[in-house]
Amino acid sequence: QSARILEQGLARYPDSESLNLCMGICLMNMGNFHKALDCLLKIKNSKDAAYYISQCHQALGR
C-alpha cells in the first residue's frame, strides 16, 4: 500500500527527491532492486541516495 501512495505522489511531483528516495527504499524492501535503482538514479546527486544506490548495485551483483 505504501508503494501505491508513493506512486500517486510521484505522479504529481516526479522530481521530488524525498518521494523518489522513499519509493526507492520501499522497492528495495520488496526486493525489486531494478526499479528501486531507477528511482534512486533520478536523484543520484543526492547524498542520501548514494548509499541506497550502492546497496542496489551490490544486490544486483554489479
N, C-alpha and C positions, 0 to 999 in steps of 0.2 A: 504494500500500500504506500509506503514512503516513496518508492520509485515513481509511482503514478503521480503523486503530488509534486514531486520534483520535476517531472516531465511537464506538468502544467505550468510551473513557474518558468522553466526554460523556454517554453513556447512563447511566453511574454517577454522574457529577458534572457535571450540566448547568449549574451556576452557576460552575464553575471558571474563574477569569479566565485562567489560563495555558493551559488547554485550548482555550477559545474564541479566544484570541489566536492560538495555533498553528494551529488549524483555519482561522481567517480568512486567515492568511498562506498556508497550504497551498492554499486555494481560490483566492486571488489568483494564486498561481504557476501554477495550472491554467487561469487565465483566467475563472474563474467569480466575477465581481465581485458579482453579486446575492446569491449565497449567502454569500460572504465578508462582505458588509455585514451580512447577517442575524446572523452570529456575532459580529461586532465590535460591533454595536449593543447586544448583550446586556451588554457591558461598557463602554458608552460613557463612563462616568465614569472609566475607567482612562486615565491619561496615556499609557500605552504604546499604547493602541488608537487614540488621536486621530489620529496620523499615518496609520495604515493606513485609517481611516475616510475621511480626506480623499483618500487615493490612490484608494480605491474610487469616491468621488464623481467625482473627476477622470476616471477611466477610463470611467465611465458617462455622462460629459458633463453632470454636474449642477453 
